[in-house]
Every structure is written in C-alpha cells, then in structure tokens.
Amino acid sequence: MSFPEIMIVRYYESWIIDITYSDNWSKENKNLIEERLERQQEEDKHLETYGIFYKWENICSEEER
C-alpha cells in the first residue's frame, strides 16, 4: 500500500469537510499549500481550520515510546 507524502485536512467545527493529498515534498509546494489554505480560510466561511500532516513526521518506534 502506498501512502501520500502530505495529507491536507480541512475542518468546519469538529467535522472533516475535505481531505486532499500531495506527493510533492518540495519547500515551494509546502509554502504554496499553506498560502492556498490561508487564502481559502479567509474567503470560505465553511473552512474553520485545517491540518497539514507530513508522512513520517512525529512518528517514533516502539523502542522510543
């Protein structure tokens, strides 16, 4: 099974309203995603907040727990 590098989750209150993915790990793409989400949050009142999750970030092995 192949998992995407970046997962973007859009929320309204406690509801997930949209999930999108990207495999472009470049700094330019990360900045573009953040800018687009900030602009969308200002324009779209249904987007209350969002989360950007990067593959393998904040993952630890069993030994590190």
C-alpha positions as CSV (number, residue, x, y, z in Angstrom):
1,M,0.0,0.0,0.0
2,S,1.3,3.4,-0.9
3,F,0.7,6.4,1.3
4,P,0.9,10.0,0.2
5,E,3.7,12.3,1.4
6,I,1.4,15.1,2.6
7,M,-2.2,14.9,3.7
8,I,-4.3,18.2,4.0
9,V,-7.4,18.0,6.1
10,R,-10.0,20.8,6.2
11,Y,-12.3,21.2,9.1
12,Y,-15.5,23.0,10.0
13,E,-16.1,22.9,13.7
14,S,-15.3,19.3,14.6
15,W,-16.3,18.0,11.1
16,I,-13.8,17.0,8.4
17,I,-15.1,18.6,5.2
18,D,-12.3,17.7,2.8
19,I,-9.1,15.6,2.6
20,T,-6.6,16.1,-0.2
21,Y,-3.1,14.7,-0.8
22,S,0.2,15.7,-2.4
23,D,3.3,13.7,-3.1
24,N,5.4,16.9,-3.8
25,W,7.7,17.3,-0.8
26,S,9.4,20.4,-2.1
27,K,9.7,23.6,0.1
28,E,7.9,25.5,-2.7
29,N,4.9,23.2,-2.6
30,K,4.7,23.3,1.2
31,N,4.6,27.1,1.1
32,L,2.0,27.0,-1.8
33,I,-0.2,24.7,0.2
34,E,0.0,26.9,3.3
35,E,-0.7,30.1,1.3
36,R,-3.6,28.5,-0.5
37,L,-5.2,27.3,2.8
38,E,-4.8,30.6,4.5
39,R,-6.5,32.4,1.5
40,Q,-9.2,29.8,1.3
41,Q,-9.8,30.2,5.1
42,E,-10.3,33.9,4.6
43,E,-12.6,33.5,1.6
44,D,-14.6,30.5,2.6
45,K,-16.6,30.7,5.9
46,H,-17.1,26.9,5.8
47,L,-13.3,26.3,6.3
48,E,-12.8,27.0,10.0
49,T,-9.4,25.4,10.4
50,Y,-7.0,22.9,8.6
51,G,-4.3,20.5,9.4
52,I,-1.3,19.6,7.3
53,F,0.3,16.2,8.1
54,Y,3.6,15.1,6.7
55,K,4.5,11.5,6.2
56,W,6.7,10.1,8.9
57,E,6.7,13.3,10.9
58,N,6.2,12.8,14.6
59,I,6.4,9.0,14.2
60,C,8.5,7.1,16.7
61,S,9.4,3.5,17.0
62,E,8.2,1.2,19.8
63,E,11.6,1.5,21.5
64,E,11.3,5.3,21.7
65,R,7.9,5.2,23.5
